[in-house]
Every structure is written in structure tokens, then in C-alpha cells.
């Protein structure tokens, strides 16, 4: 029975006569009833006023109302007139005593919330788990950062609460707490309210048409030429996925024109198309780089969506969500993860001290995740559905390396590459190694690379980018930390002296009009020779630890070409060990299993190179 109902019954039992009581004994009985009612309230029913326990369902409130009223408590009683000119009988006296009890309850709750550390419970008997909710809310709003973080951690570890208690936190917490809960691994998803209802589509309109209107509203002058190109192409093709790939600027305009809600509609419509959803998350992650947009992103419900995505078994989906939430989390994350920079570990808040960084840079036609998957085989395909990550993983740095070296921050970088310029999507100068190295170096420095000891791991053309980045960093005083903290480099089949790939471009239709990155891989490329000579001298002076792997088997390029992409002599940097492996160019960075030589030798190099740093 709810408190309100109990109070109503009490009022009914004492009658509704307006005449004064004729018996002092009867009035004493009434006062005892009221005092007993008040003791019930003070004895543990403070928070039962929401009647959730009785109704067995969560309370849903307008969050804007909760923001104003979040720290108030309410006890709902039967509606009666309190006019002194009316009801001066027993019922009126009963209601008067009842309201005294109510005021006492509210005063007690206010005392708890104002000063929770003054032991107000010495005289008030309230269930511990009821107090915890309100005290944690109080702590989460503390001026002291450590106290706030402790409150969020305690909330995330709560697994015994009633459903309504999680909902209470969801409705009353501030954005910092909400983001912190989303970045806490053990948080219950009941902490996150459903996103607010999306606005209705305009009459005679569709989601695609509204997307085109949004793109058309974006400014087209004084912009980077690549952004201009992709915006115009998206408008001409009405391509939702293409629009989601490249629109990383105009953030204010997108937010002002309802883009956050429109993108959320697209996200829901394409729940069966992970690629489209990832592209949408990529946009939200770019918008989250702008701190003045954080409140809009939170209000639109994206934090709740990303909290769920973080728990996905799909590594790419979880990593995109982790990037968004990390960019929103200014409480514990100082770095900013720009487009194409993904933290594979740790993706949640952690008490584990991070002592070093390991960076993964893919090569031509590679990607931040698929390049580093386990080598496919018939056995792997059979075992793929199994939860045991030691048997099969779609990203071994995320699963194997993170487990073997938990004190590492593991970052994987992604950038666009192409073999042919048949369909150039951007001006050619953007595809040069020199341009890309400067762009990646800037992004990695924004992510805090250089603040800790670093090991670089690269595949194919990615190794050339690493070499160019380190040379460029050595020329810029603001990048000196990157050089000073670089401990070692692993090269997986990097064509230090060129590749056979470009030689086939003249005769093979698939590679006709080879892209600039393919041309730069040719053996007679002056830029490649200069890069090799300069880096070799530089690396010797810096005394970097180096490990080189190289393939010994040919690789199929498409269905027409079979060639040895990087021969042994080209993979020889001139310093460090050179280890031939009986795999092709694509599988040189994809171990067959966790105990395979490729992974174990890589792990050994990382541990030995960072031994002193990991011990401290």
C-alpha cells in the first residue's frame, strides 16, 4: 500500500464531521495515528513516495523538469482543501498533523542532501541502498574532481539496485556523470534514458531529402577543396553513406540545422548496415571535438546510444563509440582523437596506469582494424563465432596485445588510400607521403603521442609514413617529445627500397593511371631514396630499436596479378633484425594464432623495448 493511500484511509477512518471532537480520548487516538504515520515516513518510506516499488515500474519524467526539481522530494497525499474556514473538525485536525509530518520528512531529506557527511542518519532510520542513490548524486556534483570520479565509479559498480533507482540517476545526473557512466565498463544500461523523440519529417519529405537540404545549407566558400568536392558529390548523388564519410567540418551549422537529430534518424534506419552507422558515428566523433557542442550532443541522446554501442561485440562499432565518448569526456581525457585516430585500449575509464603507447599504422589499401586481424583460415572461420578471443580475433592488438600488456595505450590510425586514380576523390597532392605524414603527425600529437614512451608498428607503406613523420618531427621543436620518447619501430614488409607494384601499372588495366602513392613506391623514386638515406642516418643517431619482418610468398592483387610485392632486399632497412616469414604481403601482419611466431616475436620486441618504462 502506498503512503498516499495509507494516509487517505487514516483520514477516512477518523470521519469527516465538521463538529469539534467531544472526546479528548478520541483526539489523542487521532494524534497517535498521525504520529505513527509520520514515524513510518521517517522510518524508511522517504523514497517510497514515488510509488515505484508498489507499482513495479520505473518513473519517466521530463528531463528539463527534473533538471529544475532534481533534488526535491515529494509526498503525494489525497487532495483536500486547507482553507481554515473549512473543515475545522476531526478530519481537518488530522490533515494538519499529517502535513506537519510531511514537512518534517522534507526537512530531513534536505538535511541529508545538504550535508551528507554530518551523520544525519543517527536519528533517521533509512535503508542504506536508498541513501546511496541520493548521496552518490550529491557526490557527483561536488566541486572536487576526485570526489566526482569516485561517485561515478561507485554508481557503475552498483548491480543490486531496483530498476527505479537506476532511472532516478538517469533523470537527475548531470552530463559529466552521464558521460562518465557511459565510459565505465560495468555500468548498467538502465542508467541511460532513451533518446528523446525525433521531430517529425516535413510534409512530402524523406530522410534522404532532408539530408540533401542539410548538405545544401552548408557554406561552400573558403573551404578545404576536398570538403567542397565531397559535399558536392554527395548532393549530386544523394548518397547517404558518402555524405557520412567525409563531412567532418561545418559542425556548428550541422547542429543548428537539426543535424544531430537527422543523423540519429539515419542511424536507426540503417541498423542492419554497420558501415553506414560507423560513418554516422564518425561524424558525431568529429563534432565532439568541439566542446561547445557537447551539451547539444548529450541532449540529443547520443550518449545513451554510444553507451550501448560500447558494449558491442563488433570491435569497429565499439571503437567508434569509444572515440566519441572519449572526445566528450573532459573529466578524465585531456587528449582529442581526431578523424581516423582510434584508441583500441583502454576504451573505458580505468585505474590501470598507462605507461607507454603502441601505434599501428596500416599500409596501401589497409584500414585501422582489418589490417590487424588474425589470418583467415578454414579453422578460423569455423571458430569465429566462439567467444574465446585467443582462438580468433578480428583485431589482435585490441584483444591479444591489450591482454598481454594492459599498461599500454594502443592506438590504430586510418587514412584513405587507393591503387588507381581512375576515380580520384581528392586532389592528387593530398595523397603524397609527405602530405599524409604531416597530417597524421598533427593528429597523433593532438592525441598525446609523445607524452609517453612510444613503439611504432607499421605495415607496407605505413612504414614509410612512420619514417617521414619522425623526420618531420625532428625538424619541429614543438614535436621534440615525439622523438625523445620513441623507443622502437617494427616494420612489416615495408618497401624501404621500392616495390614491384608500380612496375605493373603500365600493362595491367586494373592499375592503369596508378595513384600517387603507388608511384612513390617505385624503385626509381627519388623521394623514396632520399627518405631512406635521411632516415637511416637519423635512426642510427637516435639509437632506435628496430625489427623488420618480410614476406617470402607472392600475393594476388585482384584476380589478375600475382607478384612478390616487397622482396627481401627492399625490406632491409639497414639496421635491426630482418626476419623472413613464409607468408604473403597481406598476411605478414596477420598472425595465424596467438602462439604463432609472428605475434610472439612482436610481443617480445615490445616488452624488451619498453622494459624499463613498464617497470617504473
MODA-V287677 format. One record per residue. N is the residue number from 1. RES is the residue in three letters. OMEGA is omega in whole degrees, 0 to 359 (999 if undefined). Layout:
BEGIN
N RES OMEGA
N RES OMEGA
END
This chain:
BEGIN
1 UNK 181
2 UNK 179
3 UNK 181
4 UNK 181
5 UNK 180
6 UNK 181
7 UNK 179
8 UNK 180
9 UNK 179
10 UNK 180
11 UNK 181
12 UNK 184
13 UNK 182
14 UNK 174
15 UNK 182
16 UNK 181
17 UNK 179
18 UNK 179
19 UNK 181
20 UNK 182
21 UNK 180
22 UNK 184
23 UNK 176
24 UNK 179
25 UNK 181
26 UNK 181
27 UNK 176
28 UNK 177
29 UNK 180
30 UNK 179
31 UNK 178
32 UNK 178
33 UNK 181
34 UNK 179
35 UNK 178
36 UNK 177
37 UNK 179
38 UNK 179
39 UNK 175
40 UNK 180
41 UNK 183
42 UNK 186
43 UNK 175
44 UNK 183
45 UNK 185
46 UNK 186
47 UNK 177
48 UNK 182
49 UNK 177
50 UNK 177
51 UNK 181
52 UNK 180
53 UNK 180
54 UNK 184
55 UNK 178
56 UNK 175
57 UNK 184
58 UNK 176
59 UNK 176
60 UNK 183
61 UNK 172
62 UNK 186
63 UNK 177
64 UNK 176
65 UNK 181
66 UNK 180
67 UNK 180
68 UNK 189
69 UNK 194
70 UNK 186
71 UNK 179
72 UNK 175
73 UNK 182
74 UNK 171
75 UNK 184
76 UNK 179
77 UNK 180
78 UNK 183
79 UNK 178
80 UNK 178
81 UNK 178
82 UNK 178
83 UNK 182
84 UNK 180
85 UNK 182
86 UNK 170
87 UNK 179
88 UNK 182
89 UNK 183
90 UNK 181
91 UNK 180
92 UNK 178
93 UNK 180
94 UNK 180
95 UNK 179
96 UNK 179
97 UNK 180
98 UNK 181
99 UNK 172
100 UNK 179
101 UNK 180
102 UNK 180
103 UNK 179
104 UNK 178
105 UNK 182
106 UNK 178
107 UNK 179
108 UNK 180
109 UNK 179
110 UNK 179
111 UNK 179
112 UNK 185
113 UNK 181
114 UNK 185
115 UNK 186
116 UNK 185
117 UNK 181
118 UNK 180
119 UNK 178
120 UNK 185
121 UNK 178
122 UNK 180
123 UNK 182
124 UNK 182
125 UNK 180
126 UNK 181
127 UNK 183
128 UNK 184
129 UNK 175
130 UNK 179
131 UNK 185
132 UNK 182
133 UNK 184
134 UNK 178
135 UNK 178
136 UNK 175
137 UNK 178
138 UNK 180
139 UNK 183
140 UNK 179
141 UNK 181
142 UNK 175
143 UNK 181
144 UNK 184
145 UNK 181
146 UNK 179
147 UNK 179
148 UNK 181
149 UNK 177
150 UNK 180
151 UNK 179
152 UNK 179
153 UNK 179
154 UNK 177
155 UNK 184
156 UNK 182
157 UNK 180
158 UNK 181
159 UNK 184
160 UNK 183
161 UNK 171
162 UNK 182
163 UNK 184
164 UNK 180
165 UNK 174
166 UNK 182
167 UNK 178
168 UNK 177
169 UNK 182
170 UNK 183
171 UNK 188
172 UNK 185
173 UNK 178
174 UNK 183
175 UNK 180
176 UNK 179
177 UNK 180
178 UNK 179
179 UNK 178
180 UNK 177
181 UNK 179
182 UNK 180
183 UNK 176
184 UNK 191
185 UNK 187
186 UNK 185
187 UNK 175
188 UNK 182
189 UNK 176
190 UNK 174
191 UNK 189
192 UNK 178
193 UNK 173
194 UNK 177
195 UNK 180
196 UNK 180
197 UNK 179
198 UNK 177
199 UNK 181
200 UNK 176
201 UNK 177
202 UNK 181
203 UNK 180
204 UNK 179
205 UNK 177
206 UNK 179
207 UNK 180
208 UNK 180
209 UNK 179
210 UNK 175
211 UNK 178
212 UNK 178
213 UNK 178
214 UNK 179
215 UNK 181
216 UNK 182
217 UNK 183
218 UNK 180
219 UNK 183
220 UNK 180
221 UNK 180
222 UNK 181
223 UNK 169
224 UNK 186
225 UNK 177
226 UNK 178
227 UNK 177
228 UNK 183
229 UNK 185
230 UNK 178
231 UNK 180
232 UNK 179
233 UNK 178
234 UNK 180
235 UNK 183
236 UNK 183
237 UNK 184
238 UNK 186
239 UNK 180
240 UNK 184
241 UNK 179
242 UNK 178
243 UNK 182
244 UNK 184
245 UNK 195
246 UNK 183
247 UNK 183
248 UNK 175
249 UNK 181
250 UNK 189
251 UNK 181
252 UNK 181
253 UNK 179
254 UNK 180
255 UNK 183
256 UNK 182
257 UNK 176
258 UNK 182
259 UNK 180
260 UNK 179
261 UNK 179
262 UNK 178
263 UNK 177
264 UNK 177
265 UNK 178
266 UNK 180
267 UNK 180
268 UNK 180
269 UNK 184
270 UNK 180
271 UNK 178
272 UNK 180
273 UNK 184
274 UNK 182
275 UNK 178
276 UNK 180
277 UNK 178
278 UNK 178
279 UNK 177
280 UNK 178
281 UNK 178
282 UNK 177
283 UNK 181
284 UNK 177
285 UNK 177
286 UNK 178
287 UNK 182
288 UNK 174
289 UNK 181
290 UNK 187
291 UNK 181
292 UNK 177
293 UNK 185
294 UNK 182
295 UNK 179
296 UNK 179
297 UNK 179
298 UNK 182
299 UNK 182
300 UNK 173
301 UNK 183
302 UNK 180
303 UNK 178
304 UNK 180
305 UNK 181
306 UNK 177
307 UNK 177
308 UNK 180
309 UNK 179
310 UNK 182
311 UNK 181
312 UNK 175
313 UNK 179
314 UNK 187
315 UNK 181
316 UNK 180
317 UNK 181
318 UNK 182
319 UNK 175
320 UNK 178
321 UNK 180
322 UNK 179
323 UNK 179
324 UNK 184
325 UNK 177
326 UNK 178
327 UNK 177
328 UNK 188
329 UNK 178
330 UNK 177
331 UNK 186
332 UNK 182
333 UNK 177
334 UNK 183
335 UNK 173
336 UNK 184
337 UNK 184
338 UNK 185
339 UNK 178
340 UNK 179
341 UNK 186
342 UNK 174
343 UNK 178
344 UNK 179
345 UNK 350
346 UNK 181
347 UNK 177
348 UNK 169
349 UNK 183
350 UNK 174
351 UNK 178
352 UNK 179
353 UNK 179
354 UNK 189
355 UNK 181
356 UNK 178
357 UNK 170
358 UNK 185
359 UNK 179
360 UNK 182
361 UNK 182
362 UNK 182
363 UNK 183
364 UNK 180
365 UNK 180
366 UNK 180
367 UNK 186
368 UNK 184
369 UNK 188
370 UNK 179
371 UNK 188
372 UNK 176
373 UNK 176
374 UNK 180
375 UNK 180
376 UNK 175
377 UNK 179
378 UNK 180
379 UNK 181
380 UNK 180
381 UNK 179
382 UNK 185
383 UNK 186
384 UNK 180
385 UNK 184
386 UNK 183
387 UNK 183
388 UNK 186
389 UNK 178
390 UNK 182
391 UNK 177
392 UNK 178
393 UNK 176
394 UNK 177
395 UNK 187
396 UNK 174
397 UNK 182
398 UNK 186
399 UNK 184
400 UNK 185
401 UNK 179
402 UNK 180
403 UNK 182
404 UNK 181
405 UNK 186
406 UNK 181
407 UNK 180
408 UNK 163
409 UNK 185
410 UNK 182
411 UNK 174
412 UNK 184
413 UNK 177
414 UNK 175
415 UNK 184
416 UNK 175
417 UNK 177
418 UNK 178
419 UNK 186
420 UNK 177
421 UNK 174
422 UNK 180
423 UNK 180
424 UNK 182
425 UNK 182
426 UNK 177
427 UNK 189
428 UNK 184
429 UNK 179
430 UNK 186
431 UNK 180
432 UNK 178
433 UNK 181
434 UNK 181
435 UNK 184
436 UNK 182
437 UNK 178
438 UNK 180
439 UNK 181
440 UNK 179
441 UNK 179
442 UNK 180
443 UNK 182
444 UNK 177
445 UNK 176
446 UNK 178
447 UNK 176
448 UNK 178
449 UNK 185
450 UNK 178
451 UNK 178
452 UNK 172
453 UNK 188
454 UNK 166
455 UNK 179
456 UNK 177
457 UNK 188
458 UNK 177
459 UNK 172
460 UNK 183
461 UNK 178
462 UNK 178
463 UNK 176
464 UNK 176
465 UNK 178
466 UNK 179
467 UNK 181
468 UNK 178
469 UNK 181
470 UNK 176
471 UNK 179
472 UNK 179
473 UNK 181
474 UNK 181
475 UNK 185
476 UNK 181
477 UNK 181
478 UNK 179
479 UNK 185
480 UNK 180
481 UNK 179
482 UNK 179
483 UNK 185
484 UNK 183
485 UNK 176
486 UNK 182
487 UNK 183
488 UNK 182
489 UNK 172
490 UNK 178
491 UNK 173
492 UNK 178
493 UNK 178
494 UNK 183
495 UNK 181
496 UNK 182
497 UNK 176
498 UNK 183
499 UNK 176
500 UNK 189
501 UNK 184
502 UNK 183
503 UNK 182
504 UNK 188
505 UNK 183
506 UNK 187
507 UNK 185
508 UNK 184
509 UNK 183
510 UNK 183
511 UNK 177
512 UNK 189
513 UNK 182
514 UNK 180
515 UNK 183
516 UNK 180
517 UNK 177
518 UNK 179
519 UNK 182
520 UNK 179
521 UNK 182
522 UNK 185
523 UNK 181
524 UNK 180
525 UNK 179
526 UNK 181
527 UNK 181
528 UNK 180
529 UNK 178
530 UNK 179
531 UNK 181
532 UNK 183
533 UNK 182
534 UNK 183
535 UNK 181
536 UNK 179
537 UNK 180
538 UNK 183
539 UNK 178
540 UNK 179
541 UNK 182
542 UNK 180
543 UNK 175
544 UNK 170
545 UNK 186
546 UNK 174
547 UNK 181
548 UNK 169
549 UNK 177
550 UNK 179
551 UNK 173
552 UNK 182
553 UNK 178
554 UNK 184
555 UNK 173
556 UNK 174
557 UNK 188
558 UNK 180
559 UNK 188
560 UNK 187
561 UNK 174
562 UNK 183
563 UNK 175
564 UNK 190
565 UNK 181
566 UNK 178
567 UNK 185
568 UNK 183
569 UNK 179
570 UNK 181
571 UNK 181
572 UNK 181
573 UNK 183
574 UNK 174
575 UNK 179
576 UNK 179
577 UNK 174
578 UNK 187
579 UNK 174
580 UNK 180
581 UNK 183
582 UNK 175
583 UNK 177
584 UNK 186
585 UNK 181
586 UNK 186
587 UNK 181
588 UNK 180
589 UNK 182
590 UNK 180
591 UNK 179
592 UNK 179
593 UNK 188
594 UNK 181
595 UNK 177
596 UNK 183
597 UNK 183
598 UNK 181
599 UNK 184
600 UNK 178
601 UNK 175
602 UNK 180
603 UNK 179
604 UNK 180
605 UNK 181
606 UNK 181
607 UNK 181
608 UNK 182
609 UNK 182
610 UNK 187
611 UNK 183
612 UNK 182
613 UNK 182
614 UNK 179
615 UNK 184
616 UNK 999
END
